[in-house]
Amino acid sequence: MLLTEEQINILKWKWIKVPYVNDTCIWCSACVAISPDVFTLNEEWKSVVLSRDSYEWLSVEDSIMACPVDCISWVE
């Protein structure tokens, strides 16, 4: 299941950092290869964030660093 805006708001309310992928994604899928429990590609081949209770300990930082267009960041 993909992360919805409502889920993002709930996680932010609980002070949980949430990864965010902006519109500059070029579907290289590096983030999916590094963190398949966090990212997947949608029908437009853009990276999207999967719904999780927490993203701690899930290699999100590695995906952020590997993104060639810097389209992944944390939302707090």
C-alpha positions as a LaTeX table, in Angstrom:
\begin{tabular}{lrrr}
\hline
Residue & $x$ (\AA) & $y$ (\AA) & $z$ (\AA) \\
\hline
Met1 & 0.00 & 0.00 & 0.00 \\
Leu2 & 1.28 & 3.46 & $-0.88$ \\
Leu3 & 1.69 & 6.18 & 1.71 \\
Thr4 & $-1.20$ & 8.66 & 1.63 \\
Glu5 & $-1.20$ & 12.31 & 2.66 \\
Glu6 & $-3.30$ & 11.39 & 5.70 \\
Gln7 & $-0.75$ & 8.78 & 6.76 \\
Ile8 & 2.08 & 11.29 & 6.29 \\
Asn9 & 0.27 & 13.74 & 8.56 \\
Ile10 & $-0.31$ & 11.08 & 11.23 \\
Leu11 & 3.36 & 10.04 & 11.16 \\
Lys12 & 4.47 & 13.68 & 11.32 \\
Trp13 & 2.15 & 14.21 & 14.30 \\
Lys14 & 3.92 & 11.28 & 16.00 \\
Trp15 & 7.30 & 12.93 & 15.21 \\
Ile16 & 8.28 & 10.15 & 12.80 \\
Lys17 & 10.44 & 11.18 & 9.86 \\
Val18 & 8.89 & 10.20 & 6.53 \\
Pro19 & 10.72 & 9.91 & 3.19 \\
Tyr20 & 9.32 & 11.99 & 0.35 \\
Val21 & 9.92 & 11.71 & $-3.41$ \\
Asn22 & 9.36 & 14.88 & $-5.45$ \\
Asp23 & 8.34 & 15.22 & $-9.11$ \\
Thr24 & 11.90 & 15.29 & $-10.46$ \\
Cys25 & 12.19 & 11.48 & $-10.15$ \\
Ile26 & 13.66 & 9.98 & $-13.35$ \\
Trp27 & 12.70 & 6.36 & $-12.54$ \\
Cys28 & 16.28 & 5.15 & $-12.22$ \\
Ser29 & 15.00 & 2.80 & $-9.43$ \\
Ala30 & 18.18 & 3.10 & $-7.34$ \\
Cys31 & 16.04 & 3.73 & $-4.26$ \\
Val32 & 13.97 & 0.61 & $-4.96$ \\
Ala33 & 17.11 & $-1.49$ & $-5.31$ \\
Ile34 & 18.54 & $-0.12$ & $-2.04$ \\
Ser35 & 15.33 & 0.06 & 0.03 \\
Pro36 & 12.63 & $-2.19$ & $-1.46$ \\
Asp37 & 10.74 & $-2.13$ & 1.85 \\
Val38 & 10.35 & 1.65 & 1.51 \\
Phe39 & 10.17 & 2.49 & $-2.22$ \\
Thr40 & 8.42 & 1.06 & $-5.26$ \\
Leu41 & 7.70 & 2.30 & $-8.77$ \\
Asn42 & 4.17 & 3.37 & $-9.69$ \\
Glu43 & 2.38 & 2.92 & $-13.02$ \\
Glu44 & 4.24 & 5.98 & $-14.39$ \\
Trp45 & 7.58 & 4.42 & $-13.35$ \\
Lys46 & 8.11 & 7.10 & $-10.71$ \\
Ser47 & 9.33 & 6.19 & $-7.25$ \\
Val48 & 6.75 & 6.29 & $-4.46$ \\
Val49 & 6.94 & 5.62 & $-0.74$ \\
Leu50 & 5.28 & 2.54 & 0.73 \\
Ser51 & 3.23 & 2.79 & 3.90 \\
Arg52 & 5.16 & 1.81 & 7.04 \\
Asp53 & 4.76 & 2.46 & 10.77 \\
Ser54 & 8.37 & 3.62 & 10.89 \\
Tyr55 & 11.19 & 4.20 & 8.43 \\
Glu56 & 13.94 & 3.93 & 10.99 \\
Trp57 & 16.65 & 1.37 & 10.16 \\
Leu58 & 15.45 & 0.93 & 6.55 \\
Ser59 & 18.37 & 2.31 & 4.46 \\
Val60 & 16.46 & 5.46 & 3.50 \\
Glu61 & 19.60 & 7.59 & 3.93 \\
Asp62 & 21.43 & 5.32 & 1.48 \\
Ser63 & 18.62 & 5.81 & $-1.05$ \\
Ile64 & 18.73 & 9.58 & $-0.56$ \\
Met65 & 22.46 & 9.61 & $-1.18$ \\
Ala66 & 22.19 & 7.33 & $-4.24$ \\
Cys67 & 19.49 & 9.36 & $-6.00$ \\
Pro68 & 21.10 & 10.97 & $-9.07$ \\
Val69 & 18.61 & 13.88 & $-9.15$ \\
Asp70 & 18.24 & 14.46 & $-5.40$ \\
Cys71 & 14.49 & 13.93 & $-5.47$ \\
Ile72 & 14.26 & 12.08 & $-2.13$ \\
Ser73 & 14.20 & 13.88 & 1.20 \\
Trp74 & 12.82 & 13.58 & 4.71 \\
Val75 & 9.56 & 15.22 & 5.79 \\
Glu76 & 9.35 & 15.92 & 9.50 \\
\hline
\end{tabular}
